[in-house]
Amino acid sequence: MKDTHKHQGLRNQLVKTLEEKGITDKNVLTAISKVPRHLFMDSGFVDFAYQDKAFPIGADQTISQPYTVAFQTELLNIEPNDEILEIGTGSGYQTAVLLEMDAKVYTIERQNELFKKTKLFLPKIGYKPKKIIFGDGYKGLLENAPFKGIIVTAGAPFVPKPLLSQLRIGGRLVIPIGGDVQTMTLFIRTSEKDFEKHELGKFRFVPMLKKRN
């Protein structure tokens, strides 16, 4: 499958939709205008790729709604070369958006089926994270910490302490916390022991699970 002028036009429309919904970070909008979301989706959903909706991608997971991707990414305040840890690689769409913003991305997936698929797929379409790891997102990635930003793309029942401890001072953790419906939560590390906490509205994610298969 190719990326065509038609797809670019649909992405431009999607960007306008996201602006209307309140996304203002031009770097985030530019990244979303570049990532060919249709390539990340099962063939049955390709015609809907640029609608602002989540869709199934197999292994009981979804490709996130573009607004959610944009909202979480905007909260990270990414600068070029920032080291970002992503918990929940999934289809790789969020990963690609971060890479389009010139972040250095480390990403962890705990569904083996998705991990194998996405690890091969991302480089094939030109996206090269620093690391794609099969593992337990609750533990983070100590050997590459501290991170400027950590983004969790699944609903977490609580805040994993390793993720807070792996933020650098000034770093940001963006995580949806809760059961069936989650509260998008931003933690900013202000010192060795202190964090600012901001709650930023209700979202719905698939649950974050412990290491499996």
C-alpha positions as CSV (number, residue, x, y, z in Angstrom):
1,M,0.0,0.0,0.0
2,K,1.2,3.5,-0.8
3,D,0.9,6.9,0.7
4,T,-0.8,9.2,-1.9
5,H,-1.9,12.8,-2.4
6,K,-5.4,11.7,-1.4
7,H,-4.1,10.4,1.9
8,Q,-2.2,13.7,2.5
9,G,-5.4,15.6,1.8
10,L,-7.2,13.4,4.4
11,R,-4.5,14.1,6.9
12,N,-4.8,17.8,6.3
13,Q,-8.5,17.5,7.1
14,L,-7.7,15.5,10.2
15,V,-5.3,18.3,11.4
16,K,-8.1,20.8,11.0
17,T,-10.4,18.6,13.1
18,L,-7.7,18.4,15.8
19,E,-7.2,22.2,15.8
20,E,-11.0,22.6,16.2
21,K,-10.9,20.3,19.2
22,G,-8.2,22.5,20.9
23,I,-4.8,21.1,19.8
24,T,-2.5,24.1,19.4
25,D,1.1,22.7,19.3
26,K,2.2,23.3,15.7
27,N,4.9,20.6,16.0
28,V,2.3,18.0,17.1
29,L,0.0,19.0,14.2
30,T,2.8,18.9,11.7
31,A,3.8,15.4,12.9
32,I,0.2,14.1,12.6
33,S,0.1,15.6,9.1
34,K,3.1,13.5,8.1
35,V,2.4,10.1,9.6
36,P,0.6,7.7,7.2
37,R,-1.9,6.4,9.7
38,H,-3.6,4.1,7.1
39,L,-0.4,2.0,6.9
40,F,-0.8,1.2,10.6
41,M,-4.3,-0.3,10.3
42,D,-5.8,-3.6,9.3
43,S,-7.0,-3.5,5.7
44,G,-10.7,-3.5,6.7
45,F,-10.3,-0.2,8.5
46,V,-8.1,1.6,6.0
47,D,-10.9,3.7,4.5
48,F,-11.6,5.1,8.0
49,A,-7.9,5.8,8.8
50,Y,-8.2,9.6,9.0
51,Q,-11.4,9.7,11.0
52,D,-10.8,10.9,14.6
53,K,-11.6,7.5,16.0
54,A,-9.8,4.5,17.6
55,F,-9.9,1.2,15.8
56,P,-8.9,-2.5,16.6
57,I,-5.4,-3.6,15.6
58,G,-5.5,-7.2,17.0
59,A,-4.4,-8.8,20.3
60,D,-7.3,-7.0,22.0
61,Q,-5.6,-3.6,21.4
62,T,-6.5,-0.5,19.5
63,I,-4.8,2.2,17.5
64,S,-5.6,5.3,19.5
65,Q,-7.9,8.1,18.4
66,P,-5.8,10.8,16.7
67,Y,-7.1,13.5,19.2
68,T,-5.8,11.3,22.1
69,V,-2.4,10.9,20.5
70,A,-2.2,14.7,19.8
71,F,-3.4,15.5,23.4
72,Q,-0.9,13.3,25.1
73,T,1.9,14.3,22.8
74,E,1.2,18.0,23.4
75,L,1.5,17.5,27.1
76,L,5.0,16.2,26.7
77,N,6.4,19.5,25.4
78,I,8.8,17.8,23.1
79,E,12.0,19.4,21.9
80,P,14.3,17.8,19.2
81,N,16.5,15.0,20.7
82,D,14.4,14.7,23.9
83,E,14.6,11.1,25.2
84,I,11.1,9.8,25.5
85,L,9.9,6.4,26.9
86,E,6.7,5.1,25.5
87,I,4.8,2.4,27.4
88,G,2.6,0.5,25.0
89,T,4.0,0.5,21.4
90,G,0.8,-1.0,20.0
91,S,0.6,-0.4,16.3
92,G,3.5,2.0,16.4
93,Y,1.4,5.1,15.4
94,Q,2.1,7.1,18.5
95,T,5.8,6.1,18.2
96,A,5.9,7.4,14.7
97,V,4.4,10.8,15.8
98,L,7.1,11.1,18.4
99,L,9.8,10.3,15.9
100,E,8.4,12.8,13.5
101,M,9.1,15.4,16.2
102,D,12.7,14.3,16.3
103,A,12.4,12.7,19.7
104,K,14.7,9.8,20.6
105,V,12.1,7.1,21.4
106,Y,12.4,4.0,23.6
107,T,9.2,1.9,23.5
108,I,8.0,-1.1,25.4
109,E,5.2,-3.5,24.3
110,R,4.0,-6.5,26.4
111,Q,1.9,-8.2,23.7
112,N,4.4,-10.5,22.0
113,E,2.3,-10.7,18.8
114,L,2.2,-6.9,18.5
115,F,5.8,-6.5,19.5
116,K,7.0,-8.8,16.7
117,K,4.8,-7.2,14.1
118,T,5.6,-3.5,15.0
119,K,9.3,-4.1,15.5
120,L,9.6,-5.2,11.8
121,F,7.0,-2.7,10.5
122,L,8.3,0.6,11.8
123,P,11.7,0.5,10.2
124,K,10.1,-0.7,7.0
125,I,8.3,2.6,6.6
126,G,11.2,4.7,7.7
127,Y,10.7,5.0,11.5
128,K,13.6,3.9,13.7
129,P,13.2,4.1,17.5
130,K,16.3,3.8,19.7
131,K,14.8,0.6,21.2
132,I,11.7,-1.5,20.8
133,I,11.5,-3.8,23.8
134,F,9.2,-6.7,24.7
135,G,8.6,-6.3,28.4
136,D,6.7,-5.0,31.4
137,G,5.8,-1.3,31.1
138,Y,5.2,-1.1,34.9
139,K,9.0,-1.4,35.3
140,G,10.0,1.3,32.8
141,L,13.5,1.1,31.3
142,L,16.0,1.8,34.0
143,E,19.1,1.2,31.9
144,N,18.2,4.2,29.7
145,A,16.8,6.5,32.4
146,P,16.3,9.3,33.2
147,F,13.9,10.4,30.5
148,K,12.7,13.9,29.5
149,G,9.2,12.4,29.0
150,I,7.3,9.2,29.6
151,I,4.0,8.5,27.8
152,V,1.7,5.7,28.8
153,T,-0.8,4.6,26.1
154,A,-3.0,2.3,28.1
155,G,-5.2,2.8,31.2
156,A,-3.2,2.2,34.4
157,P,-4.9,1.3,37.6
158,F,-2.3,3.3,39.5
159,V,0.9,5.2,38.8
160,P,3.9,2.8,38.6
161,K,6.6,4.2,40.9
162,P,9.5,3.2,38.6
163,L,8.1,5.5,35.9
164,L,8.1,8.5,38.3
165,S,11.7,7.6,39.5
166,Q,12.9,7.4,35.8
167,L,11.9,11.0,35.0
168,R,14.7,13.6,35.0
169,I,14.0,16.8,36.9
170,G,11.8,18.9,34.7
171,G,10.6,15.7,33.0
172,R,6.9,14.9,32.3
173,L,4.9,11.7,32.8
174,V,1.6,11.6,30.9
175,I,-0.6,8.7,32.0
176,P,-4.3,7.8,32.0
177,I,-5.2,6.5,35.5
178,G,-8.4,4.6,36.4
179,G,-10.6,1.6,35.7
180,D,-13.1,1.6,32.8
181,V,-12.7,5.4,32.3
182,Q,-9.4,7.1,33.0
183,T,-8.3,10.5,34.1
184,M,-5.5,11.9,31.9
185,T,-2.8,12.8,34.4
186,L,0.4,14.8,34.0
187,F,3.2,14.6,36.5
188,I,6.1,17.1,36.3
189,R,9.2,16.3,38.3
190,T,10.2,19.5,40.2
191,S,13.0,18.0,42.4
192,E,14.4,14.7,43.5
193,K,11.3,14.1,45.7
194,D,8.6,16.4,44.4
195,F,6.1,16.2,41.6
196,E,3.4,18.5,40.3
197,K,0.2,16.7,39.4
198,H,-2.4,17.9,36.9
199,E,-5.6,16.1,36.1
200,L,-6.8,16.8,32.5
201,G,-10.1,15.2,31.7
202,K,-11.6,11.8,31.1
203,F,-10.4,9.3,28.4
204,R,-11.0,5.7,27.6
205,F,-8.0,3.3,27.0
206,V,-7.5,-0.4,26.8
207,P,-6.1,-1.6,30.2
208,M,-2.4,-1.7,30.9
209,L,-1.5,-5.3,31.7
210,K,1.4,-7.0,33.4
211,K,3.9,-8.9,31.2
212,R,2.2,-11.6,29.2
213,N,3.0,-14.4,26.7
